[in-house]
Amino acid sequence: MSDLNTPQAGDDHAKDADVIALLMRQHGDIRNLFDEVEQSAGEERRDAFRRLVRLLAVHETAEEEVIHPFARRALSGGDQVVDDRLAEERAAKETLADLDAMDTDDPEFLPRLRALRADVQEHARAEERYEFTHIRRSADPTSLAAMANVIKAAEAVAPTRPHPGVESAVANVALGPVAALVDRTKDAVRKAMSKD
């Protein structure tokens, strides 16, 4: 019989008490959702893609609002590390917005999704190598837990679908519904940070 306070293999909540563990789990969830989108069709593919869009938006926005500012302050060469990640994220958001405007049954959808997947995986490896490893070394357990709590709070209240009309029209004309989802997630992260 196991102790109730001991984290079990399937207990995401226990593992997610550390922001790096949380973000690494999300990287795995993103990989799994890419698989699900690629291996499904019709309504199942549309549903899997909606979940992928949401997770990518929540994940990247939380990193922009929580992880990148910490990395800028705490890491040697942090500004350059963060600027490189932001450029990758911008390119991925543009591709994601293009995909979001397509029908998931369009013959061009899967090739473009696969290109996005390659970019996202390369970006994730760079985050893990240049940010996550160094953040784990430089942040104390309390800070890691506080950052995880902010991200979990934002994830819990982030919209499940983009809501047009809520976003800043000028800032989001190019990206449309994906940008609206990002904006609402930013609001959720900022609210969670103000409570922490």
N, C-alpha and C positions, 0 to 999 in steps of 0.2 A: 504494500500500500504506500502510495506516495504522499508526501507532505503537501498540504494545500498551498503553502507559500513557495514551493519549488516550481519554477517554470517547467512546463511540459513541452515536448517537441512541437505540438500543434497550438501552443498558447501564444498567439500573436500579441495579445495585450501585454504579456510579460516581456517579450522581446522588444516591443515597441516603446518601452520605457526609456530607451536610449535613442536619440535622434538618428544616429548613424545606422543602427539596426533597423529602425523604421524605414529610412530611405532605401536601404539595401533590400528590404522586403518589398518595397514598392517597385524597385528595379525588377525584381523577379516577377511581380504581378504584371508589370508592363510587358515583359517578355511573353508571359502566358497569354495575355490578351492579344498581342500580335498574332500568336499561334492560333488562338480562337477565331480571330477575324479571318485569317488566311484559310483556315480549314472549314469554314462554314459558308453558307450561301443564303440568299433571300433575307427574310426577316431576322433570322439568327445572326447573320453577318451584320445587319444594320444595328441590332441591339449590342452586339459585341463591340462594334466600332464606337457607338455612343459611350459605352463604358470606358473604352480606351481613351477617347477624347477627354472625358471627364478626369480620369486618373492622370493623364499627362498634364492637363491644365492645373489640377490641384498640386501635383508633385512639383512641377516647374515653378509655379507661383510661390509655393511655400519655400522652395530653395532661394528664389529671388528675394523674398522678404525676410527670411530667417538665416539661412546658411551663408549666402553670399556676403551679407554685411558682417557676419562673424568672421568669415574667411578674410575679408579685406583687412580687418583689424588685427587678427591673430596670426596670420601666416606671413612668413617672409615672402615677399613678392606677391602678396595676396591680391593687389589690384590687377596685376596682369593675369593671374590665374582666373579671377572672377570675370574680367573682361573677355577672356577667351571663351569661358562657359556661356556668357551672355550672348556672344555672337552665334554660338552653336544653337542656343535656345531660340534666338530670333529666327534663324533659318528654319528650324523645325516647326515653329509656330506658323510660319508662312506656308510651308508644305502642308501642315495639318489643316489650315484654313482652306487651301485648295482642295484637299481630299474631302473636307466636310461639305464643300459645295457640289461634290460629285455624287452620283448615285452609286451605291456600293456594288451594284451589278454591272456598272460600266466596265468594258473590257480594259480600260486604262487604269482602273482603280487598283487592282492588285499589284501591277508593276510599280506604281507610284507609292503604294503602301510599303512594298519591300524596300524601296529606296529610303523612305522615311525610317523604316525599322533599322537599316544599316547605320543611318546617321544618329538615331537615338541610342543605339547600342554603343557606338563609338563615343558619344557624349557621356553616357553612363560610365564607361571605363575611365574616361578622363576625370570625371567627378570623383570616382572612387580613388583614383591614384593621386590626384593633385589637391583635392579638398578633403574628402572624408577621412583618409588615413591621418592627415595632419590635424584635422579638427579633433579626432579622437585623442590624439596625443596632447593637444594643448588645452582642451576643455575639461573641467572637472565634472564628475558624475551629476552634480546638481544642475549645472548648465546644460548638459546633454539631455537630462530629463525635462528641464523647462522648455527647451527647444522642441522636444518631441511632443510635449503637451500642447504647445501652440499649433503645431502642424496637425495633430489629431483633432483639435477643436475646429480648425478650419476645414478639414476634410469632412467632419460631421455635418457642417452647415453649408458646405459648397453646393450649389445647384446641381441637380442631376442632368440637366440639359441647359444649353444656352437660352437665355431669356432676352430676345431682342427688345430694344427700347429702354433698357436699364442702363446700358453703357453710355459713355461719353461719345457722342456721335462723331465728333471731329477726330478723336484719337483712334477710333475703331472702324472707320469706314473700310479700310483695306482688309481687315481680318474678320469683320462681321461677328457671327455667333460665337466663334471660338474666342475672340477678344472679349466678348461680353461675359463669357464663362470665366475667363482669366480675371477680369475686373471684379466680378462678384467674389471670386476666391480671394483676391487681394484684400477686399473689404473684410472678409471673414478672418483672414490671418491678422489683419491689423486690429480688429476687435478682440481677438483672442490674445494678442500681445498686450493690449491695454489692460486686460484683466489679470495678466500674469505678473 
